[in-house]
Amino acid sequence: MFDVKTVSMEWGGKTLTLETGRIARQADGAVLATYGETVVLCAVTAAKSVKEGQDFFPLTVHYQEKFFAAGRIPGGFFKRERGATEKETLVSRLIDRPIRPLFPEGFYNEINVIAQVLSYDGECEPDVLAMIAASAALTISGVPFMGPIGACRVGYKDGEYTLNPKQDVAIRDGELDLVVAATGNAVMMVESEAKELSEETMLGAVLFAHDECKKVCNLIIDLAEKAAKEPWEIAVTDNSAMKAEIKKLIGDDVAKAYATIDKSARREALEVAREKVKAHYADQDGQTVMTAIKLTKKVEADVVRGAILKNGTRIDGRKVDQVRPIESMVGFLPRTHGSALFTRGETQAICTTTLGTKDAEQMIDGLEGLSYSSFMLHYNFPPYSVGEVGRFGAPSRRDTGHGKLAWRALQAVLPKKEDFPYTIRVVSDITESNGSSSMATVCGGSLSMMDAGVPLTRPVSGIAMGLILEGDEFTVLSDILGDEDHLGDMDFKVAGTSEGITTMQMDIKVAGITREIFEAALQQAKGGRAHILGEMTKALGSARTELSAHAPRIETIQIDKSKIRDVIGTGGKVIREIVAETGAKVDIDDEGIIKISSSDLSQIEAAKNWILGIVEEPEVGKIYDGKVVTIVDFGAFVNFMGGKDGLVHVSEMKNERVEKPTDVVSEGQAVKVKVLEIDPRGKVRLSMRVVDQETGAELEDTRPPREPREPRGDRGDRGGDRRGPRGGGDRGGRGDRGPRRDDRGPRRDRDEGGNPDHVPAFLKGDD
């Protein structure tokens, strides 16, 4: 029933297996890829004809993680996989970017690539496996795919590169998380996050990855030799004569347009040239007109590329390694916690930083289970930023990818959580765009966080590099314009500090680049980053030492784990009371770390003192602030140090005689007390009379000390029946102490009114 074809190899200490012919047999190509116990199914389908009027390549990649793959049920109300998560969107882009350039020019058939994670072992990451499965499925499908590509992840620790480490471990325990896709001859895509590594280390990682990708390419070729379908026949049309005619018609106009520095004026001049071509072929059929429009774009590319390669002349007149003018401002939004306006040429970003508490962290529900992120970066690209009318709403895949790239660039320089216990959200709103807005986000995001008082290790800058490649001749461009990006062969972004690279992303539009090109681009980017850092420093060189007046303050204290229950209280009663009374937010974890937050420092101090009062032991001779909680006949119980109660006997309220405690205090009254004694059972005896109730200063005790009591004598000689009646009769053996005082009342009355169990034994005697 099944015609199963399988290939396998040992790779990085585990077995990589590619299988086809058993599952999804109606797709044009379907591969079940297994690495360790992680399994990904990728199916490719392609339309057999082109839609009428189609003038672009409609390739769509979908990556989906099935929760059952990790033995989990999705969280939330809807218990099924729904819209793509951020990770699924990013992995979809990770697959799309290296395969898109490998389809022939003019191929416009719609293609769907769908990769689904069916099993996840917690060790072998499914993103790289999905890239391999997609490459294999395309290679055997018969569609005109000029692959295959291989993919792998590279880590770096202690001077050694490692193959396919677990993603979170790669950057948590090491210094690099790098994903590379490559053909057998050249690198196609790079995505990375690093801890300020040198250009040489990053280049070595890419070359290490390429060697491993070659092994995967050979394995896919082995599968294709067994199971590939017949390749599609693609009609090739020679349009060289029409292209030459169009170049003769508008070549000079295009050259003049690209000599115009202003983007709007340049766009208008190009539009005039394009209309001239449309008018020239107006009497031709629709297909001919469409072909002419496409060839017009090729003529534009030839003009720009030729000028750069021949004499180094760029669209805006800059040198190939020159960065556009930069203007930076910080603190220009009055109510934000931190803000920056970063402008580089015709690219501009408003970046804001907001600080929050732990409850503002981003909850992420994925295959690994629930996790929380305390650093978020959100990128928005409204259509007005490029002077166009378009969709405005939820972030696109591009927006998500650009935001994640900037997130990787800044993640490496964030302070440790214990040093800066805030949740950080950076938002980048692009207000102008002509050249890398993601790198403007890196620069503006770095400045806005420093403006907010986030103690970054070092500021981060970023730059976008381009490439013009014709045969063996090439030119690397620094700080590329939008048109140079569209007409060039590479989009290479590098971000980092003065000490090294924190992220690197590369997309190639041709069949890969060589080591020579890659090395030249890295070194040229290093100089550009240093220049941009210098310009940023003019606005703000380091993080502010004070937070914004509108930002919450967070203070962290550590308590003994055994005291956690005391702070929380039964059913959370105590901690809720602290929050309600002080107005501060209080978070406590299982390790006894308590975070107190509020924009009002007095609220933090009140909550802190309350908590310390709960966990600290009272000290004899020390003065505390307290509150009267209960009044009894013989005194008042005062709550002090948060969770501690003590008795102020009526004799310790004032130096003169007090008839009733209510003559001096009332319930809820704030008082200042001194700890006189703590008995072995923990009962606390307090005094108000030796403390100035206005200032809290200790007063001199002018009362003469009490005479010591007479000894009770030998208990064995007490005689009599100790269980006799309690009235005024003889109980026997009591000596000259006389009958029990009637004014103390029956024991039951005392129990109900005075709660003698709360009174230390030494207070039950004479006044």
GUNU-155693 format. One record per residue (C-alpha): residue in three letters; x, y, z. Coordinates in steps of 0.1 Angstrom, whole numbers, padded with zeros to 4 digits, always signed. Example, Ala and Ser with C-alpha at 12.3 -4.5 7.8 and 13.67 -1.06 7.14 Angstrom:
GUNU-155693
ALA+0123-0045+0078/SER+0137-0011+0071/
This chain:
GUNU-155693
MET+0000+0000+0000/PHE+0028+0024+0009/ASP+0059+0030-0012/VAL+0081+0043+0016/LYS+0115+0057+0009/THR+0138+0065+0038/VAL+0173+0080+0043/SER+0192+0085+0076/MET+0225+0097+0090/GLU+0242+0103+0123/TRP+0243+0141+0129/GLY+0254+0158+0160/GLY+0252+0127+0181/LYS+0216+0119+0170/THR+0199+0102+0141/LEU+0184+0124+0114/THR+0158+0105+0093/LEU+0138+0117+0063/GLU+0109+0096+0051/THR+0084+0100+0023/GLY+0056+0078+0007/ARG+0037+0070+0039/ILE+0019+0102+0049/ALA+0002+0130+0029/ARG+0006+0112-0004/GLN-0017+0136-0023/ALA+0006+0165-0017/ASP+0032+0173-0044/GLY+0058+0165-0019/ALA+0056+0154+0017/VAL+0085+0145+0041/LEU+0084+0132+0077/ALA+0116+0144+0093/THR+0128+0129+0126/TYR+0156+0140+0148/GLY+0160+0123+0181/GLU+0123+0120+0191/THR+0112+0153+0175/VAL+0091+0147+0144/VAL+0080+0173+0118/LEU+0057+0167+0088/CYS+0061+0191+0059/ALA+0038+0190+0029/VAL+0042+0211-0003/THR+0015+0217-0028/ALA+0018+0239-0059/ALA-0008+0253-0083/LYS-0006+0238-0118/SER-0013+0271-0135/VAL-0008+0308-0129/LYS-0037+0331-0120/GLU-0046+0356-0146/GLY-0028+0389-0140/GLN-0004+0373-0115/ASP+0029+0392-0115/PHE+0046+0380-0083/PHE+0056+0347-0067/PRO+0029+0337-0042/LEU+0049+0315-0018/THR+0032+0310+0016/VAL+0049+0291+0045/HIS+0030+0280+0076/TYR+0047+0265+0106/GLN+0025+0251+0133/GLU+0033+0235+0167/LYS+0007+0209+0178/PHE+0005+0209+0216/PHE-0001+0171+0217/ALA+0035+0169+0204/ALA+0047+0177+0239/GLY+0018+0159+0257/ARG+0001+0192+0265/ILE-0034+0207+0261/PRO-0035+0244+0251/GLY-0041+0268+0279/GLY-0069+0294+0279/PHE-0106+0291+0271/PHE-0102+0276+0236/LYS-0086+0242+0239/ARG-0072+0240+0204/GLU-0045+0255+0183/ARG-0056+0289+0170/GLY-0039+0318+0152/ALA-0001+0317+0148/THR+0019+0325+0179/GLU+0049+0348+0177/LYS+0072+0318+0176/GLU+0053+0301+0148/THR+0053+0334+0128/LEU+0091+0337+0132/VAL+0098+0301+0123/SER+0076+0305+0092/ARG+0098+0334+0081/LEU+0129+0314+0090/ILE+0117+0287+0064/ASP+0106+0312+0038/ARG+0136+0335+0036/PRO+0162+0309+0024/ILE+0139+0290+0000/ARG+0123+0320-0018/PRO+0154+0331-0038/LEU+0158+0295-0051/PHE+0128+0296-0074/PRO+0134+0307-0110/GLU+0126+0342-0121/GLY+0092+0344-0137/PHE+0078+0314-0118/TYR+0044+0327-0105/ASN+0026+0295-0096/GLU+0012+0296-0060/ILE+0030+0273-0036/ASN+0020+0263+0000/VAL+0046+0249+0024/ILE+0030+0236+0056/ALA+0052+0223+0084/GLN+0036+0207+0115/VAL+0053+0196+0147/LEU+0040+0161+0156/SER+0064+0151+0184/TYR+0087+0171+0205/ASP+0113+0155+0229/GLY+0123+0187+0246/GLU+0159+0185+0233/CYS+0159+0186+0195/GLU+0144+0219+0184/PRO+0117+0216+0158/ASP+0124+0249+0139/VAL+0157+0237+0123/LEU+0140+0203+0116/ALA+0111+0221+0099/MET+0135+0239+0076/ILE+0151+0206+0066/ALA+0117+0190+0060/ALA+0106+0219+0039/SER+0137+0217+0018/ALA+0133+0180+0013/ALA+0096+0182+0004/LEU+0103+0209-0022/THR+0132+0190-0036/ILE+0112+0158-0043/SER+0080+0176-0054/GLY+0091+0183-0089/VAL+0085+0221-0087/PRO+0114+0242-0101/PHE+0133+0246-0068/MET+0170+0252-0071/GLY+0179+0236-0038/PRO+0182+0217-0016/ILE+0192+0237+0014/GLY+0205+0224+0047/ALA+0200+0241+0081/CYS+0214+0238+0116/ARG+0218+0257+0149/VAL+0252+0266+0163/GLY+0262+0274+0199/TYR+0295+0287+0212/LYS+0309+0281+0247/ASP+0345+0281+0260/GLY+0359+0288+0226/GLU+0342+0258+0210/TYR+0313+0256+0185/THR+0285+0231+0193/LEU+0260+0217+0168/ASN+0223+0219+0174/PRO+0222+0228+0211/LYS+0188+0233+0228/GLN+0178+0269+0219/ASP+0173+0283+0254/VAL+0205+0266+0267/ALA+0225+0280+0238/ILE+0222+0315+0249/ARG+0216+0310+0286/ASP+0246+0288+0293/GLY+0267+0298+0262/GLU+0274+0329+0242/LEU+0256+0323+0209/ASP+0224+0310+0193/LEU+0229+0310+0155/VAL+0207+0294+0128/VAL+0221+0291+0093/ALA+0205+0279+0060/ALA+0228+0271+0031/THR+0230+0252-0002/GLY+0260+0230-0009/ASN+0279+0260-0023/ALA+0269+0291-0004/VAL+0252+0305+0027/MET+0216+0317+0021/MET+0204+0329+0055/VAL+0217+0338+0090/GLU+0198+0345+0121/SER+0215+0349+0155/GLU+0216+0362+0190/ALA+0250+0366+0207/LYS+0267+0380+0238/GLU+0290+0406+0223/LEU+0311+0383+0202/SER+0338+0394+0178/GLU+0335+0394+0140/GLU+0360+0366+0137/THR+0340+0344+0161/MET+0307+0351+0143/LEU+0323+0343+0109/GLY+0338+0311+0123/ALA+0303+0301+0135/VAL+0288+0306+0100/LEU+0315+0286+0083/PHE+0311+0258+0109/ALA+0274+0258+0102/HIS+0279+0257+0064/ASP+0300+0226+0067/GLU+0271+0209+0086/CYS+0245+0221+0062/LYS+0264+0204+0033/LYS+0259+0171+0051/VAL+0221+0177+0052/CYS+0220+0187+0015/ASN+0237+0154+0006/LEU+0211+0135+0026/ILE+0182+0153+0008/ILE+0198+0145-0025/ASP+0200+0108-0015/LEU+0162+0110-0008/ALA+0155+0127-0041/GLU+0174+0101-0060/LYS+0149+0075-0046/ALA+0116+0094-0045/ALA+0117+0127-0066/LYS+0089+0133-0090/GLU+0094+0144-0126/PRO+0105+0180-0127/TRP+0081+0206-0141/GLU+0088+0220-0175/ILE+0091+0257-0173/ALA+0088+0278-0205/VAL+0117+0302-0209/THR+0110+0334-0228/ASP+0138+0355-0242/ASN+0129+0392-0235/SER+0164+0406-0242/ALA+0153+0425-0272/MET+0124+0442-0254/LYS+0146+0450-0225/ALA+0171+0467-0248/GLU+0143+0487-0264/ILE+0130+0499-0229/LYS+0166+0508-0218/LYS+0170+0529-0249/LEU+0136+0545-0243/ILE+0140+0555-0206/GLY+0176+0547-0197/ASP+0186+0584-0194/ASP+0155+0592-0175/VAL+0161+0565-0149/ALA+0197+0576-0145/LYS+0186+0612-0138/ALA+0159+0600-0114/TYR+0184+0580-0093/ALA+0207+0610-0092/THR+0180+0628-0073/ILE+0187+0626-0035/ASP+0152+0634-0023/LYS+0131+0602-0021/SER+0098+0618-0031/ALA+0112+0636-0061/ARG+0131+0605-0071/ARG+0099+0584-0069/GLU+0080+0610-0090/ALA+0107+0610-0117/LEU+0107+0572-0118/GLU+0069+0571-0121/VAL+0071+0594-0151/ALA+0096+0570-0168/ARG+0073+0540-0161/GLU+0043+0558-0176/LYS+0064+0565-0207/VAL+0069+0527-0211/LYS+0032+0520-0206/ALA+0023+0545-0232/HIS+0048+0531-0256/TYR+0032+0496-0254/ALA-0004+0508-0249/ASP-0015+0492-0282/GLN-0001+0458-0272/ASP-0020+0430-0254/GLY-0021+0429-0216/GLN+0006+0402-0212/THR+0030+0423-0233/VAL+0023+0454-0212/MET+0029+0433-0180/THR+0062+0420-0193/ALA+0073+0455-0202/ILE+0066+0467-0167/LYS+0087+0439-0152/LEU+0115+0447-0176/THR+0113+0484-0166/LYS+0123+0473-0131/LYS+0152+0453-0144/VAL+0164+0484-0164/GLU+0162+0504-0132/ALA+0182+0478-0114/ASP+0209+0477-0141/VAL+0213+0514-0140/VAL+0217+0516-0102/ARG+0239+0485-0100/GLY+0261+0495-0129/ALA+0268+0530-0114/ILE+0278+0515-0080/LEU+0301+0488-0095/LYS+0318+0511-0120/ASN+0325+0542-0100/GLY+0310+0537-0065/THR+0282+0562-0072/ARG+0252+0556-0049/ILE+0216+0568-0053/ASP+0220+0596-0028/GLY+0256+0604-0037/ARG+0272+0588-0006/LYS+0304+0568-0006/VAL+0299+0530-0003/ASP+0309+0530+0034/GLN+0292+0563+0044/VAL+0264+0565+0069/ARG+0236+0590+0065/PRO+0233+0620+0089/ILE+0220+0610+0123/GLU+0200+0631+0148/SER+0190+0617+0182/MET+0168+0631+0210/VAL+0158+0616+0243/GLY+0132+0624+0269/PHE+0110+0643+0244/LEU+0077+0627+0256/PRO+0068+0641+0290/ARG+0047+0612+0305/THR+0066+0582+0293/HIS+0091+0564+0315/GLY+0117+0568+0287/SER+0116+0580+0251/ALA+0139+0586+0221/LEU+0135+0600+0186/PHE+0161+0585+0163/THR+0165+0598+0128/ARG+0190+0585+0102/GLY+0185+0601+0068/GLU+0149+0595+0058/THR+0144+0567+0084/GLN+0129+0577+0118/ALA+0116+0559+0148/ILE+0099+0570+0180/CYS+0110+0545+0207/THR+0094+0544+0241/THR+0102+0524+0272/THR+0077+0515+0299/LEU+0087+0499+0332/GLY+0063+0476+0350/THR+0061+0451+0378/LYS+0063+0413+0377/ASP+0025+0410+0370/ALA+0031+0428+0337/GLU+0053+0400+0323/GLN+0043+0383+0290/MET+0030+0348+0295/ILE+0040+0324+0267/ASP+0021+0291+0262/GLY+0042+0268+0241/LEU+0055+0233+0237/GLU+0078+0238+0266/GLY+0049+0248+0288/LEU+0041+0281+0304/SER+0070+0306+0305/TYR+0072+0343+0313/SER+0092+0371+0295/SER+0101+0403+0314/PHE+0114+0420+0282/MET+0092+0428+0253/LEU+0099+0448+0221/HIS+0070+0457+0198/TYR+0076+0472+0163/ASN+0049+0490+0143/PHE+0051+0501+0107/PRO+0022+0523+0096/PRO+0017+0529+0059/TYR+0023+0567+0062/SER+0059+0560+0071/VAL+0065+0554+0034/GLY+0040+0579+0021/GLU+0015+0552+0011/VAL-0022+0543+0018/GLY-0025+0508+0032/ARG-0037+0484+0059/PHE-0033+0497+0095/GLY-0040+0473+0123/ALA-0025+0441+0137/PRO+0012+0436+0132/SER+0022+0418+0100/ARG+0047+0389+0098/ARG+0073+0415+0088/ASP+0065+0436+0118/THR+0069+0406+0141/GLY+0102+0396+0126/HIS+0117+0431+0127/GLY+0106+0435+0163/LYS+0123+0402+0172/LEU+0155+0411+0155/ALA+0157+0443+0176/TRP+0148+0423+0207/ARG+0178+0400+0201/ALA+0201+0429+0196/LEU+0191+0445+0230/GLN+0186+0413+0251/ALA+0223+0408+0256/VAL+0229+0441+0274/LEU+0200+0440+0298/PRO+0207+0441+0335/LYS+0202+0409+0356/LYS+0168+0405+0371/GLU+0180+0406+0406/ASP+0197+0440+0399/PHE+0168+0456+0381/PRO+0135+0437+0389/TYR+0113+0455+0363/THR+0093+0442+0334/ILE+0105+0463+0304/ARG+0084+0470+0273/VAL+0099+0489+0243/VAL+0077+0501+0215/SER+0091+0513+0182/ASP+0067+0533+0160/ILE+0083+0539+0126/THR+0073+0574+0114/GLU+0096+0575+0083/SER+0112+0547+0064/ASN+0139+0547+0037/GLY+0164+0520+0048/SER+0165+0497+0077/SER+0139+0507+0103/SER+0147+0476+0124/MET+0182+0489+0130/ALA+0167+0524+0138/THR+0146+0505+0163/VAL+0178+0490+0179/CYS+0194+0525+0182/GLY+0162+0542+0194/GLY+0153+0514+0217/SER+0187+0515+0234/LEU+0185+0553+0239/SER+0149+0551+0253/MET+0158+0524+0278/MET+0188+0544+0290/ASP+0165+0575+0292/ALA+0142+0554+0314/GLY+0171+0545+0337/VAL+0175+0509+0326/PRO+0212+0502+0335/LEU+0223+0486+0302/THR+0257+0471+0301/ARG+0265+0492+0271/PRO+0245+0511+0244/VAL+0238+0491+0212/SER+0238+0504+0176/GLY+0228+0486+0144/ILE+0234+0490+0107/ALA+0221+0475+0075/MET+0245+0464+0048/GLY+0239+0457+0011/LEU+0256+0440-0017/ILE+0259+0445-0055/LEU+0273+0413-0071/GLU+0280+0407-0107/GLY+0301+0377-0114/ASP+0333+0379-0094/GLU+0329+0417-0089/PHE+0311+0430-0058/THR+0306+0461-0037/VAL+0294+0461-0001/LEU+0272+0491+0008/SER+0268+0506+0043/ASP+0235+0519+0056/ILE+0215+0509+0025/LEU+0185+0529+0012/GLY+0152+0512+0005/ASP+0158+0512-0032/GLU+0193+0497-0027/ASP+0177+0470-0007/HIS+0152+0462-0034/LEU+0177+0464-0063/GLY+0206+0448-0045/ASP+0216+0412-0037/MET+0218+0411+0001/ASP+0202+0425+0032/PHE+0227+0421+0060/LYS+0220+0436+0094/VAL+0245+0437+0122/ALA+0239+0451+0157/GLY+0262+0453+0187/THR+0281+0473+0213/SER+0316+0487+0213/GLU+0327+0453+0226/GLY+0311+0430+0200/ILE+0281+0417+0180/THR+0248+0410+0197/THR+0228+0400+0167/MET+0233+0393+0130/GLN+0208+0387+0103/MET+0214+0380+0066/ASP+0191+0373+0037/ILE+0205+0366+0002/LYS+0186+0372-0031/VAL+0212+0353-0052/ALA+0225+0318-0048/GLY+0246+0326-0017/ILE+0278+0346-0010/THR+0314+0336-0005/ARG+0336+0339+0026/GLU+0354+0368+0011/ILE+0321+0388+0007/PHE+0309+0379+0042/GLU+0342+0389+0058/ALA+0343+0422+0040/ALA+0306+0430+0050/LEU+0314+0422+0087/GLN+0344+0445+0088/GLN+0326+0474+0070/ALA+0296+0470+0093/LYS+0319+0473+0124/GLY+0331+0507+0113/GLY+0295+0518+0106/ARG+0283+0506+0140/ALA+0311+0525+0158/HIS+0302+0557+0139/ILE+0265+0554+0148/LEU+0274+0547+0185/GLY+0293+0580+0185/GLU+0264+0599+0172/MET+0240+0583+0197/THR+0264+0593+0226/LYS+0258+0629+0217/ALA+0222+0625+0229/LEU+0229+0602+0259/GLY+0260+0583+0267/SER+0248+0561+0296/ALA+0217+0552+0315/ARG+0202+0578+0338/THR+0207+0572+0375/GLU+0172+0581+0384/LEU+0139+0566+0371/SER+0112+0588+0357/ALA+0088+0603+0383/HIS+0060+0584+0366/ALA+0077+0550+0367/PRO+0070+0526+0395/ARG+0097+0520+0421/ILE+0105+0485+0431/GLU+0124+0475+0462/THR+0135+0439+0468/ILE+0140+0423+0502/GLN+0150+0388+0511/ILE+0133+0370+0541/ASP+0138+0336+0556/LYS+0117+0309+0538/SER+0102+0299+0572/LYS+0086+0334+0574/ILE+0068+0333+0541/ARG+0036+0320+0556/ASP+0036+0348+0582/VAL+0038+0374+0555/ILE+0011+0358+0534/GLY-0012+0349+0563/THR-0041+0324+0563/GLY-0057+0325+0529/GLY-0036+0355+0520/LYS-0052+0377+0546/VAL-0020+0394+0558/ILE-0005+0403+0524/ARG-0039+0416+0512/GLU-0041+0438+0542/ILE-0006+0451+0535/VAL-0016+0460+0499/ALA-0049+0475+0509/GLU-0034+0496+0538/THR-0002+0508+0521/GLY-0013+0510+0484/ALA+0019+0492+0473/LYS+0020+0460+0452/VAL+0037+0431+0470/ASP+0050+0400+0452/ILE+0066+0371+0470/ASP+0082+0340+0456/ASP+0090+0305+0470/GLU+0126+0316+0477/GLY+0115+0344+0501/ILE+0123+0372+0477/ILE+0097+0400+0481/LYS+0093+0428+0456/ILE+0074+0459+0467/SER+0064+0483+0440/SER+0047+0517+0438/SER+0052+0551+0422/ASP+0050+0565+0457/LEU+0081+0559+0478/SER+0062+0564+0510/GLN+0039+0535+0501/ILE+0069+0513+0495/GLU+0085+0522+0528/ALA+0053+0516+0547/ALA+0049+0481+0531/LYS+0085+0473+0537/ASN+0084+0483+0574/TRP+0052+0463+0578/ILE+0068+0432+0563/LEU+0100+0436+0583/GLY+0079+0440+0614/ILE+0064+0406+0606/VAL+0096+0387+0600/GLU+0119+0405+0626/GLU+0119+0395+0662/PRO+0112+0423+0688/GLU+0142+0437+0706/VAL+0141+0445+0743/GLY+0148+0482+0749/LYS+0138+0492+0714/ILE+0110+0517+0706/TYR+0084+0509+0679/ASP+0054+0525+0664/GLY+0022+0505+0671/LYS-0016+0506+0671/VAL-0040+0498+0698/VAL-0060+0467+0688/THR-0078+0456+0720/ILE-0085+0473+0753/VAL-0090+0452+0785/ASP-0096+0461+0821/PHE-0059+0459+0830/GLY-0044+0475+0799/ALA-0043+0475+0761/PHE-0029+0452+0735/VAL-0008+0470+0709/ASN+0001+0456+0675/PHE+0036+0466+0665/MET+0062+0453+0639/GLY+0032+0443+0617/GLY+0024+0409+0631/LYS+0035+0413+0667/ASP+0012+0420+0697/GLY+0022+0431+0732/LEU+0005+0443+0763/VAL+0008+0478+0777/HIS-0003+0473+0813/VAL-0024+0501+0827/SER+0005+0509+0850/GLU+0028+0515+0820/MET+0005+0540+0802/LYS+0014+0570+0822/ASN+0037+0579+0852/GLU+0006+0589+0872/ARG-0021+0565+0883/VAL-0046+0556+0855/GLU-0080+0544+0866/LYS-0091+0529+0833/PRO-0072+0522+0801/THR-0099+0540+0781/ASP-0090+0572+0798/VAL-0056+0571+0779/VAL-0061+0551+0747/SER-0088+0540+0723/GLU-0089+0512+0698/GLY-0071+0520+0665/GLN-0050+0548+0682/ALA-0014+0550+0670/VAL+0010+0549+0699/LYS+0048+0546+0705/VAL+0059+0518+0727/LYS+0091+0504+0742/VAL+0097+0467+0747/LEU+0103+0460+0783/GLU+0104+0423+0785/ILE+0098+0391+0764/ASP+0090+0360+0784/PRO+0101+0325+0774/ARG+0067+0319+0758/GLY+0072+0350+0735/LYS+0047+0372+0754/VAL+0058+0408+0751/ARG+0055+0435+0778/LEU+0054+0471+0765/SER+0055+0506+0780/MET+0041+0539+0768/ARG+0051+0560+0797/VAL+0088+0560+0790/VAL+0083+0571+0754/ASP+0075+0606+0742/GLN+0043+0600+0722/GLU+0049+0630+0700/THR+0085+0625+0690/GLY+0092+0589+0698/ALA+0121+0598+0720/GLU+0129+0577+0751/LEU+0121+0594+0784/GLU+0138+0589+0817/ASP+0121+0565+0840/THR+0114+0585+0871/ARG+0092+0559+0888/PRO+0110+0542+0917/PRO+0116+0505+0910/ARG+0091+0481+0926/GLU+0101+0463+0957/PRO+0107+0426+0951/ARG+0080+0403+0962/GLU+0083+0381+0993/PRO+0092+0346+0985/ARG+0063+0322+0986/GLY+0082+0296+1006/ASP+0084+0260+1001/ARG+0055+0247+0980/GLY+0056+0215+1000/ASP+0045+0233+1032/ARG+0014+0249+1017/GLY-0008+0222+1030/GLY-0045+0222+1029/ASP-0067+0212+1001/ARG-0057+0231+0970/ARG-0089+0222+0953/GLY-0111+0238+0980/PRO-0137+0265+0973/ARG-0125+0298+0958/GLY-0145+0321+0981/GLY-0131+0339+1011/GLY-0127+0307+1032/ASP-0095+0292+1042/ARG-0078+0274+1013/GLY-0050+0264+1035/GLY-0014+0270+1033/ARG-0017+0305+1018/GLY+0000+0321+1047/ASP-0006+0359+1052/ARG-0017+0366+1016/GLY-0053+0367+1026/PRO-0084+0359+1007/ARG-0084+0361+0969/ARG-0095+0396+0957/ASP-0132+0398+0949/ASP-0127+0425+0924/ARG-0110+0401+0900/GLY-0143+0384+0895/PRO-0150+0348+0886/ARG-0126+0330+0863/ARG-0152+0327+0836/ASP-0158+0365+0835/ARG-0121+0371+0832/ASP-0119+0346+0803/GLU-0146+0364+0784/GLY-0134+0399+0790/GLY-0097+0399+0793/ASN-0084+0369+0775/PRO-0057+0361+0801/ASP-0041+0336+0778/HIS-0027+0365+0759/VAL-0012+0381+0791/PRO+0023+0371+0803/ALA+0023+0354+0837/PHE+0042+0382+0854/LEU+0014+0406+0847/LYS-0012+0386+0865/GLY-0001+0398+0900/ASP-0004+0431+0918/ASP-0007+0465+0900/
